Amino acid sequence: MAKQTTSSIISSFRSITLTRVVRVFSPITPLLFRGIFATAQDTPYPGQPLTGPGGAEYIHSSVAFFDAAVEADGYWLFEPANPKPDSAEVVVFLHGYGAYNPMAYGKWIKHLVAKGNIVIYPRYQKNLMWPRPEAFPQNAAIGIRRALAELQKEERVKPKTEKVAYVGHSYGGVIAANLGVNWQKYDIPKPASMLLCEPGSGPFKGARLSDYSALPDDLQMVVVVGEDDYVVGDEFGRLVFHSAINTPQRNLVIQRRSTDGRRWIGASHSEPYCYDLDFDTGVRNYTSKRVLYTSRLNEVDFNCYWKFADALMESTRNGCYTELALGNTPDQRWLGCWPNGKPMRELEVLLPRSVESETAMPHSIPLDR
């Protein structure tokens, strides 16, 4: 029995040593090409604008999908194709807890790529139990660095990293805010824009900070919370918004449910999901099953989440569409129209107090019932 125990220990030691050696000499998971897929249908989705932020005005008809996400600190990579550019801007997309199957946000990823962006999708989790949330930001940062290193290779679309956009949903919003504070520590690109979608950590506390006053002062940030988010609520989103006192270009947006009597627009935690099975990796955990059950594509995508992400990027990169992203303007609050022509319930926008004091009258939100 003693001999078997000793042999087992030696075997385990050799296995661990070999794994470490492999990781040292081959630290980056080999990139697996998963295919080239069409980025969008021939006509806009029902309710999608033709042009502008969130709209169906696309410059690339295909996306190249790559997988280097075997480990928790791996990543998926989406590059624009047809036509393939020499270089492109970068979006870091941080998924919600357990959504390490990129199909969860597939249509949004296709939209971002069709607009001309490279999308880096860090895994940051191996499974629902490991690692602990404290390790999520570091894993995400390693994935970002590895993806950027891969993009420097020949035949890749070269990344532009001066105006990187960060998008995070649910726990991904917690990670994005952490990375925004600690971007220098993690040696990743400084965020120029940040969209936090239904951000929060639920019962966990890992990766949360006590305040976000250290976010960049030139960051443009929108935090969206839904009135019916019973998964994480609005506590974390409000914490980031109220404590980011050195980031004046920030807005808190409240999205509320609405109906015309026949059709409902929801305001739940699942609104950012918009699955596409082209990017399905086969994972079927609790989160991916919820995605398949609750995902919907509607005006909340086009005129809220997609619009804000696009407008923030255009504002920071090209100095346009700022009025769609920030400022409590009619264009920012607009969510669309019902088939009868009646406007849907507008988004509610909160501004920092320093900005609110310069506003003549706060906007009131009429009930749309």
Protein Blocks (a to p, Z undefined) as FASTA:
>chain_A
ZZmmmmmmmmmmmmmmmmmmmmmmmmbccdddfbdcdfbdfbdcehiafbdehiacdfbf
bdcdddfkkbmklccddddehiadfbdcdddddddehiacfklmmmmmmmmmmnopacdd
dfkiablmbccfklmmmmmmmmmmmmmmmmmpghiacddfklcccddehjlmmmmmmmmm
mmmmnopacdfbdcdehiaehjafghiafbfklgcfkbccdddddfklcknommlmmmmm
mmmmmlmbbcddddddddehjaccdfbfklmpccdfklpghiacfklmmmmmmgccdfkl
mmmmmmmmmmmmmmmmnopaklmmgopiaklmpnbjcfkopacddddddddfklmmmpmb
acdddddZZ
